[in-house]
Amino acid sequence: MVDYYSILELKPLEATPIKIKKQYHALSLKTHPDKHPELDPEIFRTIKEAYDVLSDPVSKREYDLRISFASSSSSSSSSSPTQSPSSSPSPSPVVPPPKPRIHPVKVNLTLFKTQLGTNVNITFKAYVNKRIQFNTYLLFIPQTCVEKNMICVQNIGHQVGEERGEVHFLIQKIIDQYVLERELEKQRVQFEQILQSRRLATLPNKKVSTHSNYLMNKKANIRMSAMNNIRMNSMNQKFSRYSFYQSLV
């Protein structure tokens, strides 16, 4: 029977609802697959299962009864006539250490490489003690390789402690080189057509903008000429008054 108390690192007598919830949150932060993708997701599932059983009072009571019945039956069967049942300690469950999960990597190849059976350098991302690291591996592609084949390599994947996991290289697609070149040429032509259509679409906007600038400059010139006329008229009036006063003197 799985010991849920040891999974949550609690003692049965101290397992109150508050401590169970607190311990579950602490362990889930350490083993959640979203925050620690290098760990095996099965560890978080066992912690979640233990919390689901111990957080419910009814399921916790049933689980405690099953544990007490199993311990009493094991102690009675293992006890001798000269030895009391209380002297035989029940073995403590062993919690397995966390293991790195399997890392899948998708690979796209050309038909030329699969026909020759050559080595291919593949760069993939792996977590090494909670840090992202880019690894390059020289993968051998056999001549009989087809799509959806998988090549498994050990001790190059995610690392947890001193243990490294496996990497499964999945041959997702094998592309013919000539077909690929045709597709690239089509994409290049489509891209040039899109650029040309955008250039043609922006030409009327440029004409409108130049026309609006011309109108603004014309209005500004009219205003400047009107201001100059007003200034000249005021100066002429002042000069005429000055000449009139001089004639009176």
Residue pairs with C-beta under 8 A, 6 or more apart in sequence:
1 66
1 67
1 70
2 46
2 50
2 93
3 67
3 93
4 49
4 50
4 53
4 54
4 63
5 11
5 12
5 15
5 50
5 54
6 92
6 93
6 95
7 46
7 47
7 50
7 95
8 15
8 20
8 23
8 24
8 27
8 47
8 50
8 51
8 54
9 23
9 27
10 19
10 20
10 23
12 64
12 67
15 54
17 55
20 51
20 54
20 55
21 51
21 55
24 47
24 50
24 51
24 55
27 47
28 44
28 47
28 48
29 35
30 36
31 39
31 43
31 44
31 47
31 98
32 44
33 39
33 41
33 44
36 127
36 130
37 101
37 127
37 158
38 100
38 101
38 126
38 127
38 128
38 130
38 158
38 159
38 160
38 165
39 98
39 99
39 100
39 101
39 160
40 98
40 99
40 100
40 101
41 101
43 98
52 59
53 59
53 60
53 63
54 60
54 63
71 90
74 90
75 85
75 86
75 88
75 90
76 85
78 88
79 85
79 87
79 88
97 161
97 163
98 160
98 161
99 160
99 163
99 165
100 157
100 158
100 159
100 160
100 163
100 164
100 165
101 158
101 165
102 157
102 165
102 166
102 167
102 168
103 124
103 126
103 157
103 158
103 165
103 166
103 167
103 168
104 167
104 168
104 170
105 122
105 124
105 167
105 168
105 169
105 170
106 170
106 172
107 120
107 122
107 139
107 169
107 170
107 171
107 172
108 172
108 173
108 174
108 175
109 120
109 141
109 145
109 171
109 173
109 174
109 175
110 174
110 175
110 176
110 177
110 180
111 174
111 175
111 176
111 177
112 177
113 120
113 141
114 141
114 143
114 145
114 146
114 174
115 143
116 143
117 140
117 141
117 142
117 143
117 145
118 140
118 141
119 138
119 139
119 140
119 141
120 138
120 139
120 141
121 136
121 137
121 138
121 139
122 136
122 137
122 139
122 169
123 134
123 135
123 136
124 134
124 135
124 137
124 167
125 132
125 133
125 134
125 135
126 132
126 133
126 134
126 135
126 156
126 157
126 158
126 159
126 167
127 133
127 158
127 159
128 158
128 159
129 159
129 160
129 161
135 156
137 153
137 156
137 167
139 151
139 153
139 169
145 171
145 174
146 171
146 174
147 171
147 172
147 173
147 174
148 170
148 171
148 172
149 170
149 171
150 168
150 169
150 170
150 171
151 168
151 169
151 171
152 166
152 167
152 168
152 169
153 166
153 167
153 169
154 164
154 166
155 164
155 166
156 164
156 166
156 167
157 164
157 165
157 166
157 167
158 164
158 165
159 165
